[in-house]
Amino acid sequence: MAADVVIRVRGLVNAFDGFKVHDGLDLDVRRGEVLGVVGGSGTGKSVLLRTIIGLNQSQAGSIDLLGSDMVQGDEAMLRAARQRVGVLFQDGALFSSLTVAQNIQVPLKEFYHLPADLLNEIAAAKIRMVGLPASAGGKFPSELSGGMRKRAGLARALALDPEVVFLDEPTAGLDPIGAAAFDTLVRDLQQALGLTVFMVTHDLDSLHAICDRIAVLAEKKVLVVGPLRELLSHPHPWIQEYFHGPRARAASQTAAQQSHAEEAR
């Protein structure tokens, strides 16, 4: 695998009840980039994410994640790969019966045998890292706002100091201010930690704000992948509608305003 490619998918086929969601899908994700994955309903964006990390069994194809074969590899290889990634699912997937700190400690306990004081120290560090107050560590998910639960989920995704972070609709359910703050957090962490980010999203503002490249799922495959400026001129009807519709124009104006503000600083 080329040194700058950390995820390589070739010929992927995913099918459910005889219906193919993906048929011959190819995708490369480069080290250190934020890749946004978009597509219409039913194109299998989340299915692709779950298949790459080994939570869904494909019918055909190959997946190389950080040098590990996620299709043919044995359990030891899969476990080693999972130890190097973090995942934030759309709903946060926090355990409701555990505090935020305890949730963050779950992956640490899965892979390591650490003393309680060190587990608490790591959890506190991750809580600070995502911008939550120290008091959040002792709270249960039900006691947090939606935005705080997203940050708590991100803290757990970062528990193992991963090389690659998978985000499934990270700004879904957040108000525009909260979503923009989360985008900034993701970009800041990506740059500070040297992360590769694979982000399933429908949020046009996120695409403008933090994605280096965007992969478009359509017709059961990755139709095109590239920076936003290239996709804006792509002739495919869905891409044109998605990136040039009313919501796209609003996102584009917001991005332009942010760019001008940064240049003025």
C-alpha positions in Angstrom: 0.0 0.0 0.0 1.3 3.4 -0.9 2.8 5.2 2.1 0.3 8.1 1.9 -2.8 5.9 1.7 -4.1 4.6 5.0 -7.4 3.2 3.7 -7.7 1.4 0.4 -11.0 -0.1 -0.7 -11.2 -2.1 -4.0 -14.2 -3.8 -5.6 -16.4 -3.6 -2.6 -19.8 -5.2 -2.7 -22.4 -4.8 0.0 -25.8 -6.3 -0.3 -28.8 -6.7 2.0 -31.7 -9.1 1.2 -30.4 -9.4 -2.3 -30.2 -5.7 -3.0 -26.7 -4.3 -3.7 -25.9 -1.1 -1.9 -22.4 -1.0 -3.2 -21.2 -2.8 -6.4 -17.5 -2.5 -7.2 -16.8 0.5 -5.0 -13.2 1.8 -4.9 -11.8 4.4 -2.6 -8.5 5.7 -1.3 -8.1 7.8 1.9 -4.8 9.7 2.3 -2.9 10.1 5.5 -3.6 13.3 7.3 -6.6 14.4 5.3 -10.2 15.1 6.2 -12.3 13.2 3.7 -16.0 14.0 3.6 -18.3 11.2 2.3 -21.7 12.4 0.9 -24.5 10.8 -1.1 -28.3 10.6 -1.3 -30.5 8.5 1.0 -29.8 4.8 0.5 -26.4 5.1 -1.0 -24.8 3.4 2.0 -22.6 6.0 3.5 -22.8 4.6 7.0 -22.6 1.1 5.6 -19.3 1.9 4.0 -17.9 3.3 7.3 -19.1 0.2 9.2 -17.7 -2.1 6.6 -14.3 -0.5 6.6 -13.9 -0.8 10.4 -15.1 -4.4 10.3 -18.6 -4.1 11.8 -20.3 -5.2 8.5 -19.3 -8.2 6.4 -19.0 -7.4 2.7 -19.9 -9.9 0.0 -16.8 -9.1 -2.1 -13.9 -6.8 -2.4 -10.8 -5.9 -0.3 -10.3 -3.4 2.4 -6.8 -2.4 3.7 -6.9 -0.3 6.8 -3.5 0.9 8.1 -1.9 -2.1 6.5 -4.4 -4.6 8.0 -6.6 -6.8 5.7 -10.1 -6.1 7.1 -11.8 -8.8 5.0 -9.4 -11.8 5.1 -7.4 -10.9 8.2 -7.6 -13.0 11.3 -9.0 -11.8 14.6 -5.6 -10.6 15.9 -5.1 -8.5 12.8 -8.6 -6.9 13.1 -8.0 -6.2 16.8 -4.7 -4.5 16.0 -6.3 -2.3 13.4 -9.2 -1.3 15.7 -6.7 -0.3 18.3 -5.4 2.3 15.9 -8.8 3.9 15.0 -11.6 5.8 16.8 -15.2 6.0 15.9 -17.9 8.5 16.7 -21.3 7.1 15.7 -24.2 9.4 14.7 -26.0 9.1 18.0 -22.9 9.1 20.1 -23.5 5.5 21.1 -22.6 6.3 24.7 -23.5 3.8 27.4 -26.4 5.4 29.3 -25.6 3.6 32.5 -22.0 4.9 32.6 -20.6 8.4 33.3 -18.7 10.3 30.6 -15.4 9.3 32.2 -16.4 5.7 32.4 -17.5 5.8 28.7 -14.1 7.1 27.7 -12.4 4.3 29.7 -14.3 1.5 27.9 -11.9 1.2 24.9 -8.9 1.6 27.2 -10.1 -1.3 29.3 -10.7 -3.4 26.2 -7.1 -3.1 25.0 -5.0 -2.4 28.1 -4.8 -3.3 31.8 -4.3 0.0 33.5 -4.6 1.1 37.1 -7.7 3.1 38.0 -5.8 6.3 38.7 -4.3 6.2 35.2 -7.6 5.5 33.6 -9.1 8.5 35.4 -6.2 10.7 34.4 -6.5 9.7 30.7 -10.3 10.3 30.7 -9.8 13.7 32.3 -7.3 14.6 29.6 -9.6 13.6 26.8 -12.4 15.5 28.3 -10.3 18.7 28.3 -9.1 17.9 24.8 -12.7 18.1 23.4 -13.5 21.3 25.3 -15.8 19.9 28.0 -15.6 21.1 31.6 -14.0 18.8 34.1 -17.3 18.3 35.8 -18.7 16.5 32.7 -16.7 13.5 33.6 -19.0 12.6 36.4 -22.2 13.2 34.5 -24.3 10.6 32.7 -25.2 11.1 29.0 -28.8 12.0 29.9 -27.5 15.0 31.9 -25.7 16.5 28.9 -26.9 18.6 26.0 -26.7 17.2 22.5 -23.6 19.1 21.7 -21.9 17.9 24.9 -22.8 14.3 24.1 -21.2 14.7 20.7 -18.0 16.0 22.4 -18.1 13.2 24.9 -18.4 10.7 22.1 -15.5 12.3 20.4 -13.5 12.1 23.6 -14.1 8.3 23.7 -13.1 8.0 20.0 -9.8 9.7 20.9 -9.2 7.5 24.0 -6.7 5.2 22.3 -4.8 8.0 20.6 -5.9 6.8 17.1 -4.3 7.5 13.8 -7.7 7.5 12.0 -11.0 8.8 13.3 -14.3 7.9 11.7 -17.2 10.3 12.2 -20.8 9.4 11.3 -22.9 12.5 10.8 -21.1 14.3 13.6 -23.1 17.6 13.4 -26.5 15.9 13.0 -29.0 17.4 15.4 -26.9 20.4 16.4 -27.9 24.0 15.9 -25.8 26.0 13.4 -23.6 27.6 16.1 -23.0 24.2 17.8 -22.3 22.6 14.5 -19.8 25.3 13.5 -18.0 24.9 16.9 -17.8 21.1 16.4 -16.3 21.6 12.9 -13.7 23.9 14.3 -12.9 21.4 17.1 -12.5 18.5 14.6 -10.2 20.6 12.4 -8.1 21.8 15.3 -7.7 18.3 16.7 -6.9 16.9 13.3 -4.1 19.4 12.8 -2.8 19.1 16.3 -2.8 15.3 16.4 -2.0 14.6 12.8 -5.2 12.6 12.4 -6.8 11.2 9.3 -10.5 11.8 9.4 -13.2 9.9 7.5 -16.4 11.8 7.9 -19.8 10.8 6.7 -21.9 13.9 6.5 -24.7 15.7 4.8 -23.8 19.1 6.3 -22.7 21.4 3.5 -21.2 23.8 6.0 -18.9 21.1 7.2 -17.8 20.2 3.7 -16.9 23.8 3.1 -15.2 24.3 6.5 -13.0 21.3 7.1 -12.9 18.8 4.3 -9.8 18.5 2.1 -11.5 16.1 -0.3 -15.1 14.9 -0.8 -16.2 11.4 -2.0 -19.6 11.2 -3.6 -21.5 8.0 -3.4 -23.9 7.4 -6.3 -24.8 4.6 -8.6 -23.6 2.0 -6.0 -20.0 3.3 -6.1 -17.8 6.3 -5.4 -18.7 8.4 -8.4 -16.0 11.0 -7.9 -13.6 12.1 -5.2 -11.8 15.4 -5.1 -11.6 18.9 -3.5 -14.8 20.9 -3.4 -13.7 23.3 -6.1 -13.5 20.3 -8.6 -16.9 18.9 -7.6 -18.6 22.2 -8.1 -18.1 21.8 -11.9 -18.9 18.1 -12.1 -21.7 17.5 -14.6 -23.5 14.7 -12.7 -27.1 15.8 -12.0 -27.1 14.8 -8.3 -23.8 16.6 -7.7 -25.0 19.7 -9.4 -28.2 19.7 -7.4 -26.4 19.0 -4.1 -23.7 21.6 -4.5 -25.6 24.3 -6.3 -29.1 24.1 -4.6 -30.5 26.7 -2.2 -28.8 25.2 0.9 -25.5 24.9 -1.0 -25.6 28.6 -1.9 -26.1 29.5 1.8 -23.2 27.3 2.8 -21.0 28.8 0.1 -21.8 32.3 1.2 -21.0 31.4 4.8 -17.7 29.8 3.8 -16.8 32.9 1.7 -17.5 35.2 4.7 -15.3 33.0 6.9 -12.5 33.1 4.3 -12.7 36.9 4.0 -12.7 37.2 7.8 -9.6 35.0 8.1 -7.8 37.0 5.4 -8.6 40.3 7.2 -7.0 39.1 10.5 
